[in-house]
Amino acid sequence: MSRVSLEGQVAVITGAARGVGELLARKLSARGAKVALVGLEPDALKQVSARLHGDSEHWHADVTDHDAMARVAREVGERFGRVDIVVANAGVATGGPFVDSDPESWRRVIEVNLIGSAVTGRAFLPLLVESRGYLLQIASLAALTPAPMMTAYCASKSGVEAYAHSLRAEVGHRGVRVGVGYLSWTDTDMVRGADQDEVMRELRQRLPWPTNKTYPLGPAVDRLVDGIERRAAHVYGQWWLRGMQGVRGHLPGLIGTVGQREMRRFADRLSGIRTGLVGAGGNADEQHRTTVRK
């Protein structure tokens, strides 16, 4: 597949304050892209922007807020003159038994990961149509296989995968390419935050290889950059995720059987699991919502 040079391209990245979003911004900037950073932490975004190699700017916005994202899209277009690449990366997570989950946190995972991705697409698609650009939707291993204790995250990532596949068929004739990026457990604040809970950490360690490992961030983001350059329909942050596509139809039944055994094993320890959003990004989201409510 032919590659598109990133020199002079304008890339928008949501959830850019840390983790995948931050490193992706650095790597795209190093290849000559101009970068628009979007997120909930203006101070952190400003620091990321200051460290980039080339032209960049940052915007404070909640991806679930249509008016805010429409404003960001307009201002990015005015600032850079065009938008060639949009990476819908913003995401949060929570874990634990569904029956004991905090309803607000559970809903927020769906809102940020699924609705926020759609709001991002709605805001920026007119600019991508103008440039015949590329939208990369970040999904997850959680889109390929269900997992107990991760109902909200799996539902949200399955949703964004289906949304992106549907959108690809709608906008392809207008010159816009749409890709889905899949990541397994990658060394980010979100994963480290989830691992702070002893039960969740042990459950993950008991997963079969290679799904039980935490993978370094750098190589995963390098694969995302490669996918952006190729305008790829599917981008796999870890090599083995491609193979999961061929067996995904068998996984719900397998997980349903094995998962019952694991839940029985940990049943006496499930009541103490933290029910809020995990990691620094989750904390930032909760602080943002607290501020908005005041």
C-alpha positions, -999 to +999 in steps of 0.1 A: +000+000+000+013+034-009+023+058+018+014+095+023+041+118+034+033+135+068+053+166+059+030+196+062+000+175+070-023+187+098-032+161+124-057+164+152-053+141+182-079+138+210-068+126+244-034+141+237-022+150+272-004+117+279+000+081+268-008+071+233-020+105+223+011+123+236+036+100+220+017+099+187+018+137+186+055+136+191+061+110+164+038+127+139+055+161+146+089+145+141+078+135+107+068+170+098+031+171+107+015+201+122-004+189+153-036+201+170-039+186+205-073+182+221-081+172+257-093+181+292-059+192+307-048+225+293-016+227+313-005+192+303-015+199+266+005+231+267+036+212+279+031+185+252+028+212+225+059+230+237+080+198+233+069+191+197+093+196+168+071+217+146+040+239+145+013+229+170-015+242+191-037+229+219-074+231+226-093+224+259-125+205+251-146+176+263-150+152+233-186+145+244-196+181+240-208+187+204-207+225+206-172+225+221-159+201+195-176+220+166-158+251+179-125+233+181-129+220+145-136+256+133-107+270+152-083+243+140-094+249+104-088+286+109-054+281+126-039+256+102-060+261+070-069+225+067-071+191+085-057+160+069-057+135+098-079+130+128-071+104+155-100+098+178-080+086+208-097+100+239-108+072+262-114+063+298-120+030+316-135+014+347-135-022+359-152-045+382-185-065+384-213-049+365-238-054+392-217-034+417-205-008+392-210+030+397-237+039+372-222+073+364-187+060+358-201+031+337-221+055+316-191+079+313-170+052+297-196+048+270-200+086+266-163+093+262-152+063+242-182+058+219-202+090+219-171+112+221-156+094+191-188+101+171-188+137+182-152+140+171-160+125+137-191+147+132-171+178+140-141+171+117-155+152+088-164+183+067-127+193+069-116+157+061-139+157+031-122+189+019-087+174+022-097+139+013-081+129+046-080+101+071-098+093+103-082+068+126-104+055+153-086+039+183-103+008+194-088-021+215-084-058+220-117-052+239-134-048+205-123-082+194-131-102+225-154-098+255-140-099+290-156-102+324-152-072+347-149-049+317-185-045+305-184-008+298-150-008+281-157-038+259-191-023+250-176+011+241-147-003+221-170-028+202-192+002+195-165+024+181-152-004+159-187-009+144-192+028+141-159+033+122-165+003+099-199+018+090-185+052+085-159+039+062-186+027+038-203+061+040-175+085+033-151+064+011-166+077-022-159+113-009-122+105-006-120+100+032-103+069+044-113+055+078-091+032+099-095+013+132-065+010+155-063-020+178-042-020+210-038-047+236-026-039+271-001-011+265+020+007+291-001+038+297-015+055+328-049+038+321-034+003+322-012+012+352-042+026+370-062-005+364-034-026+377-034-008+410-064-030+420-050-063+431-079-084+418-079-068+384-042-072+382-043-109+391-072-115+367-052-100+338-021-120+347-042-152+344-052-144+309-037-167+282-005-156+264-001-132+247-031-113+261-016-113+297+013-091+289+018-053+291+034-041+259+057-011+256+042+021+243+068+030+217+065+001+193+027+002+195+026+039+185+051+033+158+026+009+143-001+035+145+021+060+127+028+034+100-009+029+096-016+066+093+011+069+066-006+040+047-042+053+054-048+017+065-083+003+072-069-018+101-039-009+123-026-034+149-005-020+178+008-055+185+015-080+157-006-108+171-038-088+171-042-093+134-046-131+141-074-124+165-097-113+137-098-149+124-109-164+156-130-137+172-163-155+164-153-183+187-143-161+216-176-152+233-184-188+239-149-196+251-148-165+274-183-173+287-171-207+299-137-199+312-149-166+327-173-183+349-145-204+364-124-173+371-153-154+386-159-183+409-123-183+419-123-146+428-158-143+441-149-136+477-126-107+467-148-088+443-165-065+467-135-043+473-128-033+437-127+004+430-156+015+409-145+048+395-125+057+364-089+045+364-056+063+359-046+099+355-069+104+325-098+091+345-090+115+374-089+144+349-123+134+335-138+132+370-123+166+380-136+181+348-172+169+354-170+181+390-160+216+378-187+217+352-214+208+378-203+236+401 
